[in-house]
């Protein structure tokens, strides 16, 4: 009996310790708000009213005056695509930041002809220490680009099928699309100014395309005028900015953290708290209940 009780206490202690370690272990997932390392977006919340969401169902039903930032690195269901279209056409602003993800699936569903090229945009002259970090300094006069001197992109791509009036920012004349990934311009590879930010009207809302999702991560947000771009997005969104995390790649650690977060929310509810109290009482009284038959037998004898 003593051994069983010791093993039970040990099992509970080990389980609680593992839960605490998993909960407190810092996230290193790309773009996630829980990640304050170079590849996360945890620093975006500092002084900014940005709300991370884990499901598109958390988007507000009244979308006018709000902005939804979407990094599409996982595929979408038909219902999710319909939610995005409803949000935008009802007056919301969709900021679709992509390079090599599923952004074109969203654009096709929305009925827009614009596309992400999916080809690496390099600039051997106008860059930040590397051709992979092209510097953008050609902007259209607009509230989105107000106060921007230059942007630094990171392994970006370019936009296709963009009308002149839709272009908000372009790469330099020295940029090119590196089709064969040899970091050098070759005959036949497109060169010259390429659209990297554009604006498209959809219903009473709008879609803003950014050909680089990495512009929002912690290590890039402080470069050049990158943080000003985010500030402009926030200024034009008086009802709030939402950042989708449900279409980011997730590890086992992140999935476990999400499960624990749901469990915490459940236990915080009145019914969940009642069940937890009942479980504690059951565990506490279980040894007494096991000894009750022996006590009754001794009494009868």
N, C-alpha and C positions, 0 to 999 in steps of 0.2 A: 504493500500500500504506500509506504513512504517513498519507494523507488518510483512508483507511478506518478505520485504527486510531484516529485523532483523533476521527472522527465516532462511533465505537463508544463510546469513553471519554466523550465529551460526552453521548451518549444515556443511558448508565448514570448519569452524574452528575446529569443533569436529573431522571431518574426517581427516584433516591434522594432528591433534594432535595424533590420533590413529595410523596413518601411521608412524609418527616419533617414537612413543613409540615402535611399533612392530619392526621397522627397527633397533632401537638402543638396544632393549632388548637382553641381551646375550643369546647365544644358550647353551643348556645343553644336546644336543643330543650325543649319544655314537659315538665316532670315528670321529666326524665332525671337519673340520679345523676351523670353526667359534667358536668352543668350547675350551676355554683355562682352563676349570676346569679339575678335575682329570680324567674324563672319555672321554675327547676330544683328538684331535690330533693337536690342534692349535700351540703347541710348536715345532712341527716338522718343521715348516717353518722357524724357527729361524736359520739362517745361512745355510739352506739347499735349494737346487733348486728342490723343489717338487711342482708339479702343480695339484691342486685338479680339478677334472672334474665332471660334473653333468650328463653326458651322454657318453656312449661308442663311440658315433659318433665323439667325440672330440679327440679320439686317433689319433696319427699321421699315415698317410698312409705309410710312410717309417719308419718301426719299428726298423730297425737294430740300435743297440746302445742305445735303450731306454728300460726302465723297467716300468711295469704296476703293481702297488700294488692293489690287489683286496680283499676286505673283503665281502664275499658273504652271506649277511644276508637276502636278498630278492631273489625271484625266477628270473630266466632268461628267456627271450623270445628266440625262435630259431634264430632270427636275431642277438641277442646279443651274443649268444654262437658262432655263425659263425664268428662274428667280433673278438672275443677272439682267436679263432683258427687261423684266418688269421693273426692277429697281431703276434702270437707266432711263427707260422710256417714260417713267413717271416723274422724272425731274432730277434724279440723282446724277452725280458725276462718277464715272468709272475710270480709275487710273489703272490701266493694264500695263504692267512693267514686265517685259519678257525678253528673252534672248534665244533660248533653244528649248522652250517648254511647249505648252499646249495653247498658247495665246491665239494661234490661228483658228483653233476650234471655236473659241469664243467669238472671234470676228466673223467667222462664217455663219454662226448661229444668229448673230445680231444683224446679219444682212449687209455688212460693210465689205467693201472691196479691198480695203487696206490689209496688208499682211506684214508679218515679221519675216525678213528674208532668211533667217536661220544661218547666215554666212558671217564669218568673223570679220568685224570691221577693224582694220589696223591703220595706224597713221605713223609713218616713220619720222615725220618732222614736228607736227603739232601734237605733242603728247606730254605725259608726265613720266619721264624716266624710262618709258617702254612703249613700243608701238602698240602693245596690248591695252594701253591706257590712253586712248585718244582724248585730246582736249578739244572741247566744243566751244566756240565763241561767236557763232553766227546765229542770231536770234531774231525772231519777229517781234515787233513791239506789241506786247500783250500783258494782261494781268498775271498770266502764268510765268512769264519770263522777266517780270519787272525787277530791276536791280541786279540781274545776273550779269556777271562779267565773263565767266567761263564755267564750264562743267567738265569734270573728269570722269570718263566712263571706264569700265573694267570688263574686259572680254565681252564687249558689246556686239550687237548685230546692227542691222539697218532696217528701215521701213520701205515697203514697196507700195505702188499704186496710190501715192499721196498727191493730191492736187496742190498746186502752188499756194492757194489760200488756206490750206490745212496745215502747212509746215510751221512749226514753232521753233525748231532748232535743227541745224545741219552741221555735219562734220566739215573739216577743212578741204581745200582743193587737193591736198596731198594724200588724203585717205583713200583706201581701196578695200575691196572685199577679197579676202584670202581664201580662194576656193580650194586650193590644194594643201593648205596648212603648212606652207614652208616659210612663212613669215617674210616673204619677199614678193614684190609685185611681178607677175608674169604676164606675157601677152594673152589678151582675152579676158583678164580679170577686171571687173568694173572699177573705175577709179573716179575721183572727183568728189564733190559735195554730195553727201547722202543724208536724207532725212533721218533724224533720230528721235524727235519728239513731234507729235502732231495732235490736232484736235478735230473731232468729228461730232456733228450734231446727230442726235438720235431721239426722235420724239421731242419731248420737252426737256430731255437731259443731254448729256454729252459724254463722249468717250475720248480720253486722253491716252495716247500710246507713247510709251517710253521704251526704246530699244535696248534697255539694260536694266535688269532687276537689281544688280549689285550696287546701284547708285544709292540705295537706301541702307546698306549695311554700315555698321559702326566705323569700320576703317575707311570708308569712302565718304561718309556723310560730312566730314569736316574738310574735305578737299575742295579747293576753289570755292565756287558758289553753290555747291551741292546742297548745303543746308538751307540756302535761300529758296531753292526750288521747292523743298518741302514746306517751308514757311508760306510761300505763295499759295500752295495747295490748301493749307490750313486756313489762310485768310479768306479764301473764297468758299469756305465750307462752314458757315455759322452754326449749323445744326450738328456738326461733328464729323470726324474722320474715322473710318473703320478699316482695319487691316486684317485681311483674311489669312489664317494660319492653317486652314483645313486642306489646302492644296500644296503644302510644303512637304518635302520628303521627311519621313519620321523614322526614328530608330526605335529599338525595343525599350530603351530607357525612356524616351519621350512618350511612348504608348503607355508604359507603366505609370508615369507621372500623370497622364491624362486619366487613367483609370482611378488612381488615388484621388485626383481632384473631384471626379464624379462621386466617389464614395464619401468624400468629405462633405460635398453638397447634400448628399442623401442623408447623412447623419445629422447635418445641421437643421434639417426639416423636423417639425414636431413629431411626425410619425417615426422617422428614423431615430430620433433621440429616445423615444419611448421603447423602440425595439432594442436599442443599445443597452438601456437600463435593464430591460427584461433579460437580456443575454448575460449581463454582469451578475444579476441575481441568480440566474440558473447555474452559472459556473461556480458561484460562491456556495450555493446550497447543495450542489451535486454530491460532495462527500458526505454530508449529513444524511441525504436521501439514501445513499448507498449503505450507510450503517444502520438505517432504521429497521430493516428486517431482523438483524441480529439483536437489536434492543428488544423488539417485540418477542422474539423467541425466548430470550432470557426471562422476560416478564412472565410468560406463560408457564415456563418450567418452575 
